[in-house]
Amino acid sequence: MTFETWIAFTAATAVLLVIPGPTILLVISYALGQGWRTAFPMAVGVALGDFTAMTLSMLGVGALLATSAAVFTALKWVGAAYLVWLGVKLFRAGGALDAKPREDAVSPWRMLGHAWLVTALNPKGITFFVAFLPQFLDAKGDFWTQMLIFEATFITLAFANAFGYALIASRARSVVSNPRAIGLFNKAGGTLLVGAGIATVAVRSGQN
């Protein structure tokens, strides 16, 4: 795996993580209702959930890599197209953020468990990783080394992203609930996602 590939993976991951999905909506809803104290347990739960989903996905991708190089290569192109599709979809999304405050007081451990369940057991998460990860893997490199690097990178960014969302939501509720701000955020994120999809194709073509 080259440094350029890792940079492309890190950039694509950072953009993907900031897109508000079910996990981030959960983080925001707890933060809106209970404040900054939710940040750490929710971030840990998200990181553990992503670790679970990503490990299961990587094991499946590793089996696919060992079985069929042609199918694995095709999956790489599907993954790049998937990034572009997500970008276009996000760019066209509205400015609504459906996150209602959770006023019921719960323990940090319960928050952590809830975040882990929502993140790890979301079928879309595993499907996403199966489509997303192969485009960055070098079929000629050591699979387990690459898996360790990608997982460490993704989980670190996932923790920071969830932690940041919780702090922002607890201190800047007007921004989180502002349709205009969310709309601009979605357009910027969508543009970056399309760029990430194109960039991964360029990096891959340069390696061939």
Buried (B, 14 or more C-beta within 10 A) or exposed (E): BEEEBBEBBBBBBBBBBBBBBEBBBBBBBBBBBBBBBBBBBBBBBBBBBBBBBBBBBBEBBBEBBEEEEEEBBEBBBBBBBBBBEBBBEBBEBEBEBEBEBBEEEBEBEEBBBBBBBBBBEBEEBBEBBBBBBBBBBBEEEEBEEBBEBBBEBBBEBBBBBBBBBBBBBBEEBEEBBBEEBBBEBBBBBBBBBBBBBBBBBEBBEEEE
